[in-house]
Amino acid sequence: MTMKNCEKPLQTNPFTTYRDPETGRWIVVKEQQCSPQPEEKVA
């Protein structure tokens, strides 16, 4: 069986995981994507 390469670029994960050193639990933090705000023009 042959596999095809994907033509689309990979997307970045919308979250970050890290381990809490005190409890040993894995924490998942969802990253907030900020939309760029339009710059104010000064006349």
Long-range contacts (C-beta under 8 A, 24 or more apart in sequence): none
